[in-house]
Amino acid sequence: MKSESRLLIGAMVMLGFAASALVVIPYVQVANVAPTSGMKPYTSTELRGREQYISNGCLYCHSQQPRAASLAPDAKRGWGRASVAGDYAFDTPHLLGTMRTGPDLLNIGARQPSVQWHLGHLYQPRAYVPGSIMPSYPYLFVIKAQAEPGDVVVHLPEGNAPAGKVVVATPEAQELVSYLLSLDRTHTVREQES
Ligand code: HEC
């Protein structure tokens, strides 16, 4: 009986130690980090796009955490400087991601600022990158015989739009692209921010 209670106490101590080292201390360290200078809060359109990013599972294939040169050649890949805690000050929850089936997207807004490219790429990635394994998102678009006033028509590379029809971006597609364009952490960070 005595050794059982010792085991139990030992297990509790270990659990408490692990929880404080892995949860409590990191939380206290980064809970109140200020945004890096040059960061703007997301607009409501960008926030709705962020919801699309989450619900369409983009983060299962894309990270948002360029790493330091000592860890990975991310800067050479054109993904930007290593991110710091303040770069995520407006992200709740952050979308760091764990998989890199596709490129890191924390600076995609700076790397690819074209709305038309993003819309077309979401409609059909293979129209832009032959052999791409990224899924297409056709339900974010409407195929119409003719564009109506106010429609955002996607100008796809030759031969990718259904014959005689136009591809129109839904508000969801436009919001998602606004969010992608807001992903830009290329500003330099001051030493005390890193
Ligand atoms: C199954 C994995 C997968 C999923 C899910 C996925 N992607 Fe991708 N993505 C890729 C791959 C692979 C590439 C590189 C080839 C290409 O550009 O199509 C890529 C490329 C991209 C690029 C261009 C990056 C660059 O540096 O040129 C953007 C932007 C992008 N994806 C956005 C998204 C968004 C937004 C979603 C969710 C709606 C998404 N992806 C979902 C795999 C994925």
Boltz pocket constraint, residues with backbone or C-beta under 6 A from the ligand:
constraints:
  - pocket:
      binder: B
      contacts: [[A, 52], [A, 53], [A, 56], [A, 57], [A, 58], [A, 59], [A, 60], [A, 61], [A, 62], [A, 101], [A, 102], [A, 103], [A, 104], [A, 105], [A, 108], [A, 111], [A, 112], [A, 118], [A, 125], [A, 126], [A, 129], [A, 132], [A, 133], [A, 134], [A, 135], [A, 137], [A, 176], [A, 180]]
      max_distance: 6.0
